[in-house]
Amino acid sequence: MLAAACLHALDHHVERLADDHARAARLANALGAISGITLLGQHTNMVFIDVPAERLRALDAHLREAGIRISIGYLPTLRLVTHLDVDDDGIDRTVAAFAAFFGAH
């Protein structure tokens, strides 16, 4: 299923993939500046961060209230992915939600 999504993107959205990569870079830079988040890296449209595992469930609830979905998998690392449905406002909302949770101003 994931390969089908990738093939569709390559067939229909190659021109705009650079937008996803730029948004991921912006997300990585902003999240990396928040105390409590460890930026592990940003590759293409994916951002990898570590957060304190003991706060992960509360973070998930906080982000859901802000309309942001995460999938808890390989603790404490989170992978955030930008794609066709993520715009600049979505990046701003995500950064603001993480900043609010970790008490950044």
C-alpha positions as CSV (number, residue, x, y, z in Angstrom):
1,M,0.0,0.0,0.0
2,L,2.8,2.4,0.8
3,A,4.5,1.7,-2.5
4,A,1.3,2.5,-4.3
5,A,1.1,5.9,-2.6
6,C,4.7,6.5,-3.5
7,L,4.1,5.6,-7.2
8,H,1.1,7.8,-7.3
9,A,3.1,10.7,-6.0
10,L,5.9,10.1,-8.5
11,D,3.4,9.9,-11.3
12,H,1.2,12.9,-10.4
13,H,3.0,15.1,-7.9
14,V,6.7,15.2,-8.6
15,E,6.7,18.9,-9.3
16,R,5.4,19.7,-5.8
17,L,7.4,17.2,-3.8
18,A,9.9,20.0,-3.2
19,D,7.2,21.8,-1.2
20,D,6.9,18.8,1.2
21,H,10.7,18.7,1.6
22,A,10.8,22.5,2.4
23,R,8.0,22.2,4.9
24,A,9.7,19.3,6.6
25,A,12.9,21.3,6.8
26,R,10.9,24.2,8.4
27,L,9.2,21.8,10.8
28,A,12.6,20.3,11.8
29,N,14.2,23.6,12.4
30,A,11.3,24.8,14.6
31,L,10.9,21.6,16.6
32,G,14.7,21.4,17.1
33,A,14.6,24.8,18.9
34,I,12.1,23.6,21.5
35,S,13.5,22.4,24.8
36,G,12.4,18.9,25.5
37,I,12.5,17.7,21.9
38,T,15.6,16.2,20.4
39,L,15.8,16.6,16.7
40,L,17.3,13.4,15.2
41,G,17.2,14.5,11.6
42,Q,15.1,15.5,8.6
43,H,15.3,13.5,5.3
44,T,13.1,14.4,2.3
45,N,9.6,14.9,3.8
46,M,10.2,13.1,7.1
47,V,11.3,14.6,10.4
48,F,12.6,12.4,13.2
49,I,12.4,13.6,16.9
50,D,12.8,12.1,20.3
51,V,10.5,13.2,23.1
52,P,10.5,12.0,26.7
53,A,8.7,8.6,26.6
54,E,6.9,9.2,29.9
55,R,5.2,12.3,28.3
56,L,4.3,10.7,25.1
57,R,0.7,9.7,25.9
58,A,0.0,13.2,27.2
59,L,1.6,14.7,24.1
60,D,-0.6,12.5,21.9
61,A,-3.7,13.7,23.7
62,H,-2.6,17.4,23.5
63,L,-1.9,17.1,19.8
64,R,-5.2,15.4,19.1
65,E,-7.0,18.3,20.8
66,A,-5.2,20.6,18.3
67,G,-6.3,18.4,15.4
68,I,-2.8,16.8,14.9
69,R,-2.5,13.1,14.7
70,I,0.6,11.1,15.6
71,S,1.2,7.4,15.7
72,I,3.0,6.1,18.7
73,G,5.3,3.4,17.6
74,Y,9.1,3.2,18.2
75,L,9.5,5.0,21.5
76,P,10.7,7.6,22.1
77,T,11.3,8.5,18.4
78,L,8.5,10.1,16.5
79,R,8.4,10.4,12.7
80,L,6.5,13.4,11.3
81,V,5.7,13.3,7.6
82,T,4.7,16.2,5.4
83,H,2.6,15.4,2.3
84,L,0.1,16.8,-0.1
85,D,-2.5,17.4,2.6
86,V,-0.1,19.3,4.9
87,D,0.2,23.1,4.1
88,D,2.0,26.0,5.7
89,D,-0.8,26.6,8.2
90,G,-0.5,22.9,9.3
91,I,3.2,23.3,9.9
92,D,2.5,26.4,12.0
93,R,-0.2,24.7,14.0
94,T,2.0,21.7,14.6
95,V,4.9,23.8,15.8
96,A,2.6,25.9,18.1
97,A,1.1,22.8,19.6
98,F,4.5,21.2,20.4
99,A,5.7,24.5,21.8
100,A,2.6,24.9,24.0
101,F,3.0,21.3,25.3
102,F,6.7,21.8,26.1
103,G,6.3,25.3,27.5
104,A,8.2,27.0,24.8
105,H,7.5,30.6,24.0
